[in-house]
Amino acid sequence: MTIYTLGLPTDRIYQATWIVVGLVAFTIDRPWQDHLRVVRDWLPLVAALVVYDLSRGFAHRLGMPVRAEELVSVESWLFGGAIPTVWLQEHLIAPTGELPWWTLLTGIVYTSHFVVPWVVAAVFYVYSRSVWSGYMLRVLLLSYLGLVTYVLLPSVPPWLAAEGDVISGSVGRVAGFGFGVVPTDISTRWLEAQSNPVAALPSLHAGFALLVAVALWPFAKNVWWRALLAAYPLAMAFVLVYGGEHYVVDVLAGWAYVGLATFLARAWEVRTTAPPGPVVTAARPRRRW
């Protein structure tokens, strides 16, 4: 009923409420001190992510030059003069503008960014607090690495570059957010209101999809599960580029940031868990008899 009236839990506070309530309900037979610990564990992390959400909206207001032509030039150089987003939309969308039947699938993939990373976090918390803390450290690092880049190098996505005539022709936001139930223009306006329009580079949609796959990989013993995990970031990459949300360059940068976040997290973990060095004690003076 809550999802029907309020929608999917995409807002950070809304998500946190769902997760904490769900974790408490899942372990309802435990002492109240354990339930209090759930709130204590999640609250600082959620607060840090809320700060991220509030801060990124101000990134494009700090006076840094916005990059538009540069990304188009790099993308065109990589693909022999073509822009993959434009090419995909020209070949996959009917001339009448009617979206293909599989738009529901691309909508599910795109929308999973708002849900899947946090479901994985909740599962990890139940499974192992140490696994959860390592995962959340990487989530925070990836988020704030992206935020720093948005502040220093604000960049526009393909759909906005087309509106500014940096890309010739029209580029629609056709990833399928809204699942075809909500009209495209309404879902697009919602995305524009909720997102930072100059946060194209890196793509954190692509980054989080890869982070989820990497985090779950050690637990996927079946070849089919591993194939699904490998397909997830690739499917997200296709949806982002085809949907006009990101360039291929943005996707590659998002994946590279996952590598950087993982490196920094491991360095921190090694430093904080390193065994203490040998204890050096002063030699006792010899006793003279």
Beta strands, then each sheet from edge to edge (+ up, - down):
end
